[in-house]
Amino acid sequence: MVTSIKYSAKRKNIPLAGIEAEGRIQETPRLRYEYNPHLPPVLRSSQDATGEDRLPELLSEARKRALTDEEARTLADALRQRQPWLEWSGKREKPWFEVEPVALHMHERISTQAILKVLAREDVQRDLFADPQQDYAKAVQFYKHEVDWSNRMILGDSLQVMASLARREDLARKVQMIYIDPPYGIKFSSNFQPQLGQRDVKDKLQDLTREPETVKAYRDTWTLGIHSYLAYLRDRLMMAKELLTDSGSIFVQISDENLHRVRCVMDEVFGEGNFCAIIAFVKTSGVSQKFLPDRFDHLIWFAKDKQQAKYRQIYLDKSIEDGTANNYGWVELPTSLRRGMSRQEKDESVPLPEGSVLYKADNITSQGNPLISFEHFDKHYTQRWKTNLEGLKRLASANRLHVAENSLQYVRYLSDFIAVPVTKLWSDTATGSFTDEKIYVVQTGTKTIERCLQMTTDPGDLVLDPTCGSGTTAYVAEQWGRRWITCDTSRVALALAKHRMMTAKFDFYRLRELNAEDVSRNPDGTWIAELDVDGHATGRKKTFQCRTVPHITLKSIARNTSLDPIFEKHEPLLAEKLAVLNREVATVTPAMKEALAAKLVQKHREEGASAVTDADCRRWLLPDTSRLSIVAMPAKKPYKGLTAKQVEKYRSSIPQGEWKEWEVPFDTDAEWPQSLRNALTAYREAWRAKMDEVNDCIAANAQMEELVDKPETANGVVRVAGPFTMEGVIAVEDGPDSPIGGEPDELDMFDGDIEVVNAEAHLEKMLRLLKATGVDFPENKNMKFNSLELVTGVSLIHFEGQWMNGDGNARRVAVSVGPEVGNISSMQVEEVIRSANRRGYDDVVFAGFGFDAAAQEVIESENHPNLRLHMALIRPDVAMGDLLKTQPGSQLFSVFSAPRIKGPDKLPDGEYVVEVEGMDVYDPVSNTLFPTDRERIAAWFIDTDYDGRTFCICQAFFPDKSKWAKLAKALGSANVVDEDAFDSLSGLRSLAFPRPAHLKEGEPWKVAVKVIDPRGNEGLRVLNIN
């Protein structure tokens, strides 16, 4: 059986890439966030006049005149409120930032279940993709209503994406956990991976990523070194704070290089009072250094509101072997004898006697309680006990008191609670090359993020990672039944994360009903939707059935009134057995007692005082044994001496008159009379019966601790990732002064002329380069412009001019330039086509750093008889500026085409297949188009029933066969899909697919093929089938 987790949550209906131009996206003004680091966090964003920082103004006035009483009080209050802060360049000048809450659009829907159904030759339903299947009128109502939840990967700047989620999608105060793994170092190449399969990244020119979004992210982060890094991080932390629920938490992963600075920034944003911990965890690999090797990274953990923060305790297994039970230094034998562990037992060179249990003598006092006198074993102890007199009596009767030299302590068995709380040092998180396969240049081990998620979220809660990387947060959230959103500026990172999620397999965890504690802790929680046999949600919310363990505490025993009847039942029986035992010991002759005492003396002299145990004393020193049986003796080889102090200790161990219950021997001696041996055996059996019943009662009444990181696994069920979507930022036109959307926002801390190029300058640069180099077509054909001028007043057509075709006739050409950061979208393409048709152009060149798949579909379609449309890739080096040692001088605009597909071919049984023949794969390092190299395809996908709105992956192919290996093995073992069938998902020929069943007789339909190159770029070809 194959399944996935579904949720009852909803999400906003965002634009679909194929129809984004056909609906209205409401304009949302730029958001401005005020920030005053001089004030306490509670006042920093306050709009109240009383919260204004008037200190500079009043200090200036004080130089000119005497302040009024009111002004003096205001000045005094301001001075009291000011706090130390971390200063960096630009922070004082611009205590605010602005961000555009951009609109997002959806490109793809992914469902591993759907892919597996195709592989198993079963029908695929659209609801497997979480596709709401809306009619057109409702589908174009963007951001107006909600649809079923699906998890999300978003290409775009994290600040803009978070602003969009908060303001356009109403996710402010709805994210439970945010995990941020910002770049650590300032080297451009060290933080970004240029190709899907190239994890070994060095500082060579060919290793630099050319993705415009990634280049911008680097510039925003490191233009002024640590100064811009801190500003970059502060802005995103403030957006994260807006998204977090009141019970939410944020974790920032950082190395020790900038740990102290980032902690200061987080103190300012979240407030020192909401700091939870700095966690040191062992990372995947150490770094050699001149001084101490670096083995740890750190997590800075803050809560949105520490008083309301959700926290679930995580436990490790308690054991001697891993050092979590080292303070359990006492052992209780099956005979009830208690003694300290020997050195050999502690180092495990000698095993413990069978049936032994470990315990530690724990504190039983509390400073805040009143003094109480308590008698135990004929001795009075006056302390501030943790429990009352009645509780102390229960502990004594339950044999839970340890008698130290001058005090009482609590007997805490190792088995009372077999777990130990996790601390701030996580030494078990290293993966290296042992467990997690590393697929990205910077990749965090799963265990680190797992633990953060388990501590601060419940199943169904929403988790956000604005620094996606290889998708570890998404992977972990999917594994543990949390909803997730992740974003990144790198196509390579998102492509790797998408492939990782598509091919992942997870254990299926058993579900249980919500209990009162669950509802109280998370009353508005989404939780997990219960599914019926057909995979549809029943409307009932559930959570994981986790392993529970008993947690026996001093309190649970001291207040356990169920023990009292057991004591009342057994104590008379034990008193009767003890009376019989004392009658028998009274018959032992003085000579026998002296002979037994001699055995103790002999053992002392042969083996030393440390070898003589409490059991020896009880066994050989019977009541009223003559004190003269033990006398001082000098040491004489090979015998040890017996000092006066040791003699007095032994003599004080001789019971007076008869045995009391705490003096009864644990075992017998062979020289005892048989009747005495029988009486002791009977007493110990009665004692054991009592203690067994007592211990069962204690265990039955123990509090059960849920181990939230140990859910119960169901066999025979394979779980795959639930449906998720691939989305991106829509580059919008801002106005006449900014004719191109998507340009970098000016960093508030910089002057406008430093590195940040506005749209007008970008257009001037493109115009100059197009005039100089023209446009390069396949087969080394270059089209030069006879004329090319800037166009004003025409939506998204930026230049117009002429070039000569082969017959010598001049053709009017329009050029539309894509955003400086981001892809050309279908919205831009369709707007330009409408304008170009009205103005009578012959050719339209779309020049961009990338093209959305939906935009490629529109350009490649045959619905434009009067226009020739060309996609021209701008060489990415144009945007990199100072990051490259040399600047490009030729072949800056290269025309490429969509993937070349053979078919669809109809098979004899009426089904169809397609085959990928090639794709124009662009190598930005060599500035070369590889037009037919099929080996350079990283992955390709098919939507066998393309609706023109979003691409739903029905078949997924990876030339790297290992991508499907784990899932194939699991499904093969479960007899769901033949493991060998996955070999067909590594070729360039599709699986056979039928005509969609919902079509009417003779109705045409579309099949879409998407091809991914090694740099994460996508090419789309749409095939019409009649």
Residue pairs with C-beta under 8 A, 6 or more apart in sequence:
1 716
1 717
1 718
1 974
1 976
2 113
2 116
2 717
2 718
2 719
2 720
2 971
2 976
3 113
3 508
3 531
3 535
3 717
3 718
3 719
3 720
4 112
4 113
4 719
4 720
4 721
4 722
4 723
5 478
5 481
5 528
5 529
5 719
5 722
6 528
6 529
6 531
6 537
6 722
7 149
7 460
7 483
7 526
7 527
7 528
7 529
8 149
8 526
8 527
8 529
8 537
8 539
8 541
9 149
9 460
9 462
9 483
9 526
10 146
10 147
10 148
10 149
11 146
11 147
11 148
11 149
11 150
11 152
11 169
12 143
12 145
12 146
12 147
12 168
12 169
12 170
13 132
13 134
13 138
13 139
13 141
13 142
13 143
13 144
13 145
13 146
13 147
14 103
14 104
14 105
14 106
14 142
14 143
14 169
14 727
15 23
15 25
15 103
15 104
15 105
15 106
15 142
15 730
16 105
16 106
16 139
16 949
16 950
17 105
17 106
17 107
17 728
17 825
17 826
17 852
17 853
17 854
17 949
17 950
18 826
18 854
18 857
18 947
18 948
18 949
18 950
19 136
19 139
19 140
19 948
19 949
20 105
20 142
20 730
20 825
20 826
20 827
20 854
21 826
21 827
21 830
21 831
22 140
23 139
23 140
23 141
23 142
24 140
24 142
25 103
25 142
25 143
25 730
25 732
26 142
26 143
28 101
28 167
28 168
30 98
30 99
30 100
30 101
31 98
31 99
31 100
31 101
31 163
31 167
32 96
32 97
32 98
33 45
33 96
33 97
33 98
33 99
33 235
33 238
33 239
34 44
34 45
34 95
34 96
35 44
35 45
35 95
35 96
35 97
35 234
35 238
36 43
36 44
36 53
36 95
37 44
37 85
37 86
37 91
37 95
37 268
38 53
38 55
38 82
38 83
38 85
39 46
39 51
39 53
39 81
39 82
39 83
40 81
40 83
40 271
41 268
41 269
41 270
41 271
41 272
41 274
42 271
43 51
43 81
44 268
53 78
53 81
53 82
54 74
54 75
54 78
55 75
55 78
55 79
55 82
58 67
58 71
58 74
58 75
58 78
59 75
61 67
61 71
62 75
67 75
85 264
85 268
86 230
86 261
86 264
86 265
86 268
88 226
88 227
88 230
88 231
88 749
89 224
89 227
89 749
90 224
90 227
90 231
90 747
90 748
90 749
90 750
91 230
91 231
91 749
93 749
94 748
94 749
96 748
97 231
97 235
97 238
97 748
98 745
98 748
99 159
99 160
99 163
99 235
99 239
99 745
100 160
100 163
100 745
101 160
101 163
101 164
101 166
101 167
101 168
102 156
102 160
102 161
102 163
102 164
102 729
102 730
102 732
103 142
103 143
103 164
103 168
103 729
103 730
103 732
104 154
104 156
104 161
104 164
104 168
104 727
104 728
104 729
104 730
105 727
105 728
105 730
105 825
105 852
106 725
106 726
106 727
106 950
107 725
107 726
107 727
107 728
107 852
107 853
107 854
107 950
107 951
108 725
108 726
108 853
108 950
108 951
108 952
108 953
108 1010
109 129
109 130
109 131
109 150
109 723
109 724
109 725
109 950
109 951
109 952
109 953
110 129
110 498
110 501
110 502
110 721
110 723
110 724
110 725
110 726
110 952
110 953
111 128
111 129
111 130
111 722
111 723
111 952
111 953
112 501
112 502
112 503
112 504
112 720
112 721
112 967
113 128
113 720
113 723
114 124
114 128
114 129
114 952
114 953
114 954
115 502
115 953
115 954
115 955
115 956
116 720
116 971
116 976
116 977
117 123
117 124
117 128
118 124
118 944
118 954
118 955
118 991
118 993
119 977
119 981
119 982
119 984
119 985
119 991
120 976
120 977
120 981
123 997
124 954
126 133
126 952
127 133
128 723
129 150
129 723
129 952
130 147
130 148
130 149
130 150
130 722
130 723
130 725
131 950
131 952
132 147
132 148
134 147
138 145
139 949
143 168
143 169
149 483
149 526
150 722
150 723
150 724
150 725
151 474
151 477
151 478
151 483
151 484
151 485
151 721
151 722
151 723
151 724
151 725
152 484
152 485
152 486
152 724
152 725
152 727
153 468
153 471
153 474
153 486
153 487
153 488
153 494
153 497
153 498
153 724
153 725
153 726
153 727
154 161
154 485
154 486
154 487
154 488
154 727
154 728
154 729
155 213
155 487
155 488
155 489
155 491
155 494
155 726
155 727
155 728
155 729
156 213
156 487
156 489
156 728
156 729
156 822
157 213
157 216
157 217
157 220
157 489
157 729
157 821
158 236
158 466
158 467
158 487
158 488
158 489
159 235
159 236
159 239
160 729
161 466
161 487
161 729
162 236
162 239
162 240
162 242
162 243
162 464
162 466
163 239
164 729
165 171
165 243
165 464
165 485
166 172
166 239
166 242
166 243
171 243
171 462
172 242
172 243
173 242
173 243
173 244
173 245
173 246
174 243
174 245
174 462
175 240
175 243
175 244
175 245
175 248
175 462
175 463
175 464
175 485
176 244
176 245
176 247
176 248
176 249
176 310
176 456
176 457
176 458
176 461
176 462
176 463
176 482
177 248
177 249
177 250
177 251
177 452
177 453
177 456
177 457
177 461
177 463
177 464
177 482
178 240
178 243
178 244
178 248
178 249
178 250
178 251
178 463
178 464
178 465
178 466
179 250
179 251
179 253
179 449
179 452
179 453
179 463
179 464
179 465
179 467
179 473
180 236
180 237
180 240
180 250
180 251
180 252
180 253
180 465
180 466
180 467
181 252
181 253
181 442
181 444
181 465
181 467
181 469
182 221
182 229
182 232
182 233
182 252
182 253
182 254
182 467
183 190
183 191
183 218
183 221
183 222
183 442
184 190
184 191
184 254
184 255
184 257
184 258
185 191
185 257
186 222
186 225
186 226
186 229
187 203
188 208
188 218
188 222
188 883
189 201
189 202
189 203
189 204
189 207
189 208
189 209
190 201
190 203
190 441
190 442
191 218
191 441
191 442
192 201
192 209
192 211
192 214
192 218
192 441
192 490
192 492
193 199
193 201
193 209
193 440
193 441
193 490
193 492
193 493
193 496
194 201
194 206
194 207
194 208
194 209
194 210
194 492
194 1015
195 492
195 1014
195 1015
196 492
196 495
196 496
196 499
196 938
196 1012
196 1014
196 1015
196 1016
197 938
197 960
197 1014
198 207
198 1014
199 438
199 439
199 440
199 441
201 207
201 441
205 884
205 885
205 925
206 925
208 880
208 883
208 884
209 215
209 490
209 492
210 876
210 877
210 880
210 924
210 925
210 1015
211 489
211 490
211 491
211 492
211 876
211 1015
211 1016
212 820
212 821
212 822
212 849
212 850
212 876
212 879
213 489
213 490
213 491
213 821
213 822
214 489
214 490
215 876
215 879
215 880
215 883
216 489
216 744
216 821
217 489
218 883
219 744
219 755
220 228
220 232
220 744
220 747
221 228
221 229
221 232
222 228
222 229
223 747
223 750
223 754
223 755
224 749
224 750
226 258
226 261
227 749
228 747
228 749
228 750
229 258
230 261
230 262
230 265
231 747
231 748
231 749
233 252
233 262
233 265
234 265
234 268
234 269
236 466
237 250
237 252
237 265
237 266
237 269
237 270
238 269
240 250
240 464
240 466
241 250
241 269
241 270
241 304
243 464
244 250
244 304
245 304
246 304
246 305
246 308
247 303
247 304
247 305
247 308
247 309
247 310
248 303
248 304
248 309
248 310
248 456
249 276
249 301
249 302
249 303
249 304
249 309
249 310
249 452
249 455
249 456
250 270
250 301
250 302
250 303
250 304
251 299
251 300
251 301
251 452
252 262
252 266
252 299
252 300
253 297
253 298
253 299
253 444
253 448
254 262
254 297
254 298
254 299
254 300
255 294
255 297
255 298
256 294
256 296
256 297
256 298
259 278
259 298
259 300
262 300
263 275
263 278
263 300
266 275
266 300
266 302
267 275
270 302
270 303
270 304
273 306
274 302
274 303
274 304
274 305
274 306
274 309
275 301
275 302
275 306
276 301
276 302
276 303
276 306
276 309
277 299
277 301
277 424
278 298
278 299
278 300
278 301
278 424
279 298
279 299
279 301
279 424
279 425
279 426
280 296
280 297
280 298
280 424
280 425
280 426
281 296
281 297
281 298
281 299
281 425
281 426
281 427
281 429
281 448
282 295
282 296
282 426
282 427
282 428
282 429
282 430
283 295
283 296
283 297
283 429
283 430
283 445
284 430
284 431
284 432
284 436
284 438
284 443
284 444
284 445
285 432
286 293
286 294
286 295
287 293
287 294
299 448
299 452
301 452
303 309
309 456
310 456
310 457
310 458
310 521
310 522
311 455
311 456
312 454
312 455
312 456
312 458
312 708
313 421
313 422
313 455
313 705
314 421
314 422
314 451
314 454
314 455
314 708
314 709
315 419
315 420
315 421
315 422
315 705
315 707
315 709
316 322
316 324
316 419
316 420
316 421
316 422
316 428
317 324
317 418
317 419
317 420
318 324
318 325
318 414
318 417
318 418
318 419
318 420
319 325
320 326
320 328
320 348
320 358
324 420
325 358
325 414
325 420
327 360
328 358
328 359
328 360
328 414
329 340
329 341
329 346
329 360
330 338
330 339
330 340
330 341
330 358
330 359
330 360
330 361
330 402
331 338
331 339
331 340
331 341
331 345
331 352
331 356
331 357
331 358
331 359
332 338
332 356
332 357
332 358
332 359
332 411
332 413
333 339
333 353
333 355
333 356
333 666
334 353
334 354
334 355
334 356
335 615
335 666
335 667
335 684
336 399
336 666
336 684
336 687
336 688
336 691
337 613
337 614
337 615
337 666
338 359
338 402
338 614
339 613
339 614
341 352
341 358
342 350
344 350
345 351
345 352
352 358
357 413
357 414
357 415
358 413
358 414
359 402
359 411
359 412
359 413
359 414
360 412
360 414
361 402
361 404
361 409
361 410
361 411
361 412
362 409
362 410
362 411
362 412
362 554
363 386
363 409
363 410
364 383
364 385
364 386
364 387
364 395
364 401
364 408
364 409
364 410
364 554
365 383
365 384
365 385
365 386
366 384
366 385
366 386
367 384
368 384
369 384
369 385
369 386
370 384
371 382
371 383
371 384
372 382
372 383
372 384
372 385
372 388
372 389
372 392
373 380
373 381
373 382
374 380
374 381
374 382
374 383
374 385
374 389
374 392
374 408
375 381
376 392
376 396
376 401
376 403
376 408
377 403
377 660
377 662
378 660
381 407
381 408
383 407
383 408
385 391
385 392
386 410
386 554
386 555
386 558
387 395
387 554
387 555
387 558
387 559
388 558
390 558
391 557
391 558
391 559
392 401
392 558
394 557
394 558
394 560
394 563
394 564
394 567
395 401
395 410
395 554
395 557
395 558
397 563
397 567
397 571
397 694
398 557
398 563
398 694
398 698
399 411
399 691
399 694
400 410
400 411
400 554
400 557
401 408
401 409
401 410
401 411
402 408
402 409
402 410
402 411
410 554
412 554
413 552
416 550
416 551
416 552
416 553
417 549
417 550
417 551
417 552
417 553
417 705
418 549
419 549
419 705
419 707
422 451
426 447
426 448
426 451
428 447
429 445
429 447
429 448
429 451
430 445
431 445
431 446
431 447
435 445
436 443
436 445
436 446
438 470
439 470
439 496
439 500
440 469
440 470
440 493
440 496
442 469
443 469
443 470
443 472
444 469
444 472
445 472
446 472
446 475
446 476
446 479
449 472
449 473
449 476
450 476
450 479
450 480
450 709
451 709
453 463
453 476
453 477
453 480
453 482
454 480
454 708
454 709
457 463
457 482
458 518
458 521
458 522
458 525
458 527
458 543
459 480
459 481
459 482
459 527
459 528
459 543
459 544
460 481
460 482
460 483
460 525
460 526
460 527
460 528
460 541
460 543
461 482
461 483
461 522
461 525
461 526
462 482
462 483
462 484
462 485
462 526
463 473
463 477
463 482
463 483
463 484
463 485
464 484
464 485
464 486
465 473
465 474
465 484
465 485
465 486
465 487
466 486
466 487
467 488
468 474
468 486
468 487
468 488
468 493
468 494
468 497
469 488
469 493
469 497
470 493
470 496
470 497
470 500
471 486
471 493
471 494
471 496
471 497
471 498
471 500
471 501
473 484
473 486
474 484
474 486
474 497
474 501
474 724
475 500
475 501
475 504
477 483
477 484
478 484
478 501
478 504
478 506
478 721
478 722
479 506
479 507
481 509
481 528
481 544
483 526
486 497
488 494
488 497
490 1016
491 850
491 1015
491 1016
491 1017
492 1015
492 1016
493 1016
494 726
494 1016
495 938
495 939
495 1012
495 1016
498 726
499 939
499 958
499 963
501 721
501 724
502 721
502 953
502 956
503 958
503 963
503 964
503 966
503 967
504 720
504 721
504 966
504 967
505 718
505 719
505 720
505 966
505 967
505 970
505 971
506 719
506 720
506 721
507 711
507 713
507 719
508 713
508 714
508 717
508 718
508 719
509 544
509 545
509 711
509 712
509 713
509 714
510 544
510 545
510 711
510 712
510 713
510 714
511 528
511 530
511 542
511 543
511 544
511 545
512 542
512 543
512 544
512 545
513 542
514 527
514 541
514 542
514 543
518 525
518 527
518 543
525 541
526 541
527 541
527 542
527 543
528 541
528 542
528 543
528 544
529 537
529 538
529 539
529 540
529 541
529 542
530 537
530 538
530 539
530 540
530 541
530 542
531 537
531 538
532 538
544 708
544 711
544 712
545 711
545 712
546 706
546 707
546 708
546 709
546 710
546 711
546 712
547 706
547 707
547 710
547 711
547 712
548 704
548 705
548 706
548 707
549 704
549 705
549 707
550 699
550 702
550 703
550 704
550 705
551 702
551 703
551 704
551 705
552 698
552 699
552 702
553 702
553 703
556 698
556 701
556 702
556 703
557 563
557 698
560 697
560 698
560 701
562 697
562 700
562 701
563 694
563 697
563 698
566 690
566 693
566 694
566 697
567 694
570 686
570 689
570 690
570 693
573 686
573 690
574 661
574 683
574 686
574 687
574 690
577 679
577 682
577 683
577 686
578 659
578 661
578 664
578 683
580 679
580 682
580 683
581 659
581 664
581 676
581 679
581 680
581 682
581 683
582 623
582 658
582 659
583 679
584 673
584 675
584 676
584 679
585 622
585 623
585 658
585 659
585 676
585 679
586 623
586 658
587 673
587 675
587 676
588 622
588 672
588 673
588 676
590 626
592 671
593 622
593 624
593 625
593 626
593 629
594 625
594 626
594 629
595 671
596 619
596 620
596 621
596 622
596 625
596 669
596 671
597 620
597 621
597 625
597 626
597 629
597 630
598 629
599 620
599 669
600 612
600 616
600 617
600 620
600 621
600 630
600 650
601 629
601 630
601 633
601 642
603 611
603 612
603 616
604 611
604 612
604 640
604 642
604 646
605 633
605 639
605 640
605 641
605 642
606 638
606 639
606 640
607 640
608 640
609 640
609 646
615 665
615 666
615 667
617 650
617 653
618 653
618 663
618 664
618 665
618 666
619 665
619 666
619 667
619 668
619 669
620 669
621 650
621 653
621 654
621 655
622 654
622 655
623 654
623 655
623 656
623 657
623 658
623 659
624 654
624 655
624 656
624 657
625 654
627 651
627 654
630 642
630 647
630 650
630 651
631 642
631 647
632 641
632 642
632 643
632 644
632 646
632 647
633 639
633 641
633 642
634 641
635 641
655 663
659 665
664 680
664 683
664 684
664 687
665 680
666 684
667 680
668 676
668 677
668 680
668 681
672 680
716 974
717 974
718 967
718 970
718 971
718 974
718 976
720 967
725 950
728 822
728 823
728 852
729 742
729 822
730 741
730 825
730 827
731 740
731 741
731 742
731 818
731 819
731 821
731 822
731 823
731 825
731 828
732 741
732 742
733 739
733 740
733 741
733 795
733 796
734 741
734 759
737 759
737 760
738 758
738 759
738 760
739 759
739 760
739 763
739 796
739 798
740 759
740 762
740 763
740 798
740 817
740 818
740 819
740 820
741 819
741 822
742 818
742 819
742 820
742 821
742 822
743 757
743 758
743 759
743 762
743 819
743 820
743 821
744 756
744 757
744 820
744 821
745 756
746 752
746 756
746 758
747 756
750 756
752 758
755 881
757 765
757 820
759 820
762 817
762 820
763 790
763 798
763 817
765 878
766 798
766 799
766 817
766 847
766 874
767 788
767 790
767 798
767 799
769 878
769 892
769 893
770 785
770 788
770 799
770 815
770 847
770 893
771 785
771 788
773 782
773 890
773 891
773 892
773 893
774 782
774 783
774 784
774 785
774 803
774 893
775 782
775 783
775 845
775 847
775 870
775 872
775 893
775 894
775 895
776 782
776 783
776 891
776 893
776 894
776 895
777 783
777 870
777 895
778 895
778 897
778 920
778 929
778 931
783 803
783 804
784 803
784 804
785 801
785 802
785 803
785 813
786 801
786 802
786 803
786 804
786 810
787 801
787 802
788 799
788 800
788 801
788 813
788 815
789 799
789 800
789 801
790 798
790 799
791 797
791 798
791 799
791 800
791 814
794 835
794 839
795 831
795 832
795 835
796 816
796 828
796 831
796 832
796 835
797 814
797 815
797 816
797 832
797 835
797 836
797 839
798 815
798 816
798 817
799 814
799 815
799 817
800 812
800 813
800 814
800 815
800 841
801 812
801 813
801 815
802 810
802 811
802 812
802 813
803 810
803 811
803 813
803 843
804 810
804 811
805 811
811 842
811 843
812 840
812 841
812 842
812 843
813 841
813 842
813 843
813 844
813 845
814 832
814 835
814 836
814 839
814 841
814 843
814 844
814 845
815 844
815 845
815 847
816 824
816 828
816 829
816 832
816 844
816 845
816 846
816 847
817 847
817 848
818 824
818 828
818 846
818 847
818 848
818 849
818 850
818 851
818 874
819 848
819 849
820 849
820 879
821 849
822 849
822 850
823 848
823 849
823 850
823 851
823 852
823 855
824 846
824 848
824 850
824 851
824 852
824 855
825 852
825 854
825 855
826 852
826 854
826 855
826 857
826 858
828 846
828 855
829 846
829 855
829 858
829 859
830 858
832 844
832 846
833 844
833 858
833 864
833 867
833 869
836 844
836 867
837 864
837 866
837 867
841 867
842 867
842 868
843 867
843 868
843 869
843 870
844 867
844 868
844 869
844 870
845 870
845 872
845 893
845 895
846 855
846 859
846 869
846 870
846 871
846 872
847 872
847 874
847 893
848 871
848 872
848 873
848 874
849 873
849 874
849 876
849 879
850 873
850 1017
851 859
851 871
853 951
853 1010
853 1018
853 1019
853 1020
854 1020
856 871
856 898
856 1018
856 1019
856 1020
857 948
857 1008
857 1020
857 1022
859 869
859 870
859 871
860 869
860 897
860 898
860 1020
860 1021
860 1022
861 1022
870 895
871 895
871 896
871 897
872 893
872 894
872 895
872 896
873 893
873 894
873 895
873 896
873 922
874 892
874 893
875 888
875 891
875 892
875 893
875 894
875 924
875 927
876 924
877 884
877 887
877 888
877 924
877 927
878 888
878 892
888 927
891 927
894 922
894 927
894 929
896 920
896 922
896 929
897 920
898 919
898 1019
898 1020
898 1021
899 916
899 918
899 919
899 940
899 1009
899 1010
899 1011
899 1019
899 1020
899 1021
900 916
900 917
900 918
900 919
900 1021
901 914
901 915
901 916
901 917
901 1009
901 1021
901 1023
902 914
902 915
902 916
902 917
903 912
903 913
903 914
903 915
903 1023
904 912
904 913
904 914
904 1007
904 1023
904 1025
905 912
905 913
905 914
905 915
906 912
907 913
907 992
909 992
910 994
910 995
911 992
911 993
911 994
911 995
912 992
912 993
912 994
912 995
912 1007
912 1025
913 989
913 990
913 991
913 992
913 993
914 942
914 989
914 990
914 1007
914 1009
914 1023
915 988
915 989
915 990
916 934
916 937
916 940
916 988
916 989
916 1009
916 1011
917 932
917 934
917 988
918 931
918 932
918 933
918 934
919 934
919 936
919 937
919 1011
919 1013
919 1019
920 929
920 930
920 931
920 1019
921 929
921 930
921 933
921 936
921 937
921 1013
921 1014
922 928
922 929
922 930
922 1013
922 1015
922 1017
923 929
923 930
924 1015
930 936
934 988
935 959
936 1013
936 1014
937 959
937 988
937 1011
937 1012
937 1013
938 958
938 959
938 1012
938 1013
938 1014
938 1016
939 956
939 957
939 958
939 959
939 1011
939 1012
940 957
940 988
940 1009
940 1010
940 1011
940 1012
941 951
941 953
941 954
941 955
941 956
941 957
941 1009
941 1010
941 1012
942 953
942 954
942 955
942 990
942 993
942 1007
942 1008
942 1009
942 1010
943 951
943 952
943 953
943 954
943 1007
943 1008
943 1010
944 954
944 955
944 993
944 996
944 1007
945 952
945 954
945 996
945 1005
945 1006
945 1007
946 952
946 1005
946 1006
946 1007
946 1008
946 1022
947 1006
948 1006
951 1008
951 1010
951 1020
953 1010
954 993
955 985
955 990
955 991
955 993
956 985
957 985
957 986
957 987
957 988
957 990
958 964
958 985
958 986
959 986
960 986
961 982
961 983
961 986
963 986
964 982
964 985
964 986
965 982
967 982
968 977
968 979
968 981
968 982
969 979
971 977
971 979
972 978
972 979
984 991
985 991
993 1007
995 1005
995 1025
996 1005
999 1005
1004 1024
1004 1025
1004 1026
1005 1024
1005 1025
1006 1022
1006 1023
1006 1024
1006 1025
1007 1022
1007 1023
1007 1025
1008 1020
1008 1021
1008 1022
1008 1023
1009 1020
1009 1021
1009 1022
1009 1023
1010 1018
1010 1019
1010 1020
1011 1018
1011 1019
1011 1020
1011 1021
1012 1018
1013 1019
